[in-house]
Amino acid sequence: MADETAGKKAWSLIMGTAENSAEGAPFRLVLLVVLLAGIVLSGYMIYENNQYVPPEEESIIRQVPTADINRLNAMIKNLNGANAARTHSMEVVTAATSMGRYPFVAERFSVANTDVIDIEKITSQVVVVPPTVRVKATLIDGKSAAAVLDVDGEPDGKIFKVGDSFADKKGRITRISQEKVTIVYENKEFTYTP
């Protein structure tokens, strides 16, 4: 209880509510000065922080050697050429995947160093892609042979004989055996198995 009374007495001296509040006046004055000094110092620190201007640094581009810049520009030019050759070309992707290759390997041709790319020139170098052919069955009877095929653009299950053509006469059946069916499409030979 004595501790509570001492605490209340100290608080009343600080707050100036005691009978003889003049005793706590110097303490209150020191406390007020410290509080005001803290406020002024905080304001000054905020002012200094807002006035800070970072030193100007040299541009990173100036620090890169010109040999690296030239090398990177050549890489960008090659990448842009490859992208231009492959843009909107499902034929390239289909042909490459059907041949067991991947469409993201370097091309055998290069694009001229021009801003305008001749799409006709690029697409003329694209691999010929035959229509999708699925062999359902082969029929061998002595000298004649036939195959039941599903060919894009033809009715499903159509029976073809050696010499029959399809796809507006771009493709032709050249051989039919028990193991495979061989077609020629735009002067390229393709083999399909049942």
FENLIN-V622557 format. One record per pair of residues at least 24 apart in sequence whose C-alpha atoms are under 6 Angstrom apart, sorted by the first residue. I is the first residue (numbers start at 1). J is the second residue. If there is no record, write none. Layout:
{{I/J} {I/J}}
//
This chain:
{{81/111} {95/129} {135/194} {136/194}}
//
